Amino acid sequence: MKNKKIAVLTSKESWFMPYAKRFVNLLKKRKYNAYLFSRHEDINEEFEVVFILSYFRIIKSKYLKRHKYNLVVHESSLPKGKGWSPLFWQILEGKNKIPIVLFQAGKKMDDGDIYIKDYIRLKGYELNAEVRKSQATKTIGLCLKFLKMQDKLKPRKQYGRMSFYRKRIPADSELDINKTIEEQFNLLRIVDNKYFPAFFYRKGNKYILRVYKEKLKG
């Protein structure tokens, strides 16, 4: 039913916000009644589906109960890898095939039933912006798949050993001058040149590094 009401909820300061705007425009072109929100308190009507994408706040049950589906996308094989920045943590672990799931938001963090599981596949040389683009593309793809197949999808409970990733902080972008570039290349891939650039200390001085890829000719 293409005229169903859909909300996309994304924190205003999130990296995903430009993609969220494009996603809403895409939904409108496909004849959905789609709206973008940056605060869950502002969603004061009942929606068929609320996509909660890169949203940084905990949502109380009274808000979730208003809507039929409250769906979150998370880059790990839940319940393993709950928490913050799971995609970047797994890149640091050396992974290039990274699970991504779409699940129903529950009372606790990342604990709802799973509808769809897929994978983000990287080559191992992508930098932050390229990783984010792959993440956003796959995220939107899962959301569109849900809308297309929701009557056929059967949610499954999470099972297996639970683990958590902590929130990354600026200090996590520090390089070790005693290690090689090769040893720290995955860290260089995920640093944010604007907000969390790579850096190192030497002889009482702090040095900032910003990493870019130059396309070679030929």
Secondary structure, DSSP 8 states (H G I E B T S, - for coil): -TT-EEEEE--TTSTTHHHHHHHHHHHHHTT-EEEEES-GGG--S--SEEEE-S--S---HHHHTTSSEEEEEESSSTTTTEES-HHHHHHHTT-SEEEEEEEE--SSTT-S-EEEEEEEE--S---HHHHHHHHHHHHHHHHHHHHHHTTT---B---S---EE----GGGGB--TTS-TGGGHHHHHH-BTTTB-EEEEETTEEEEE---------
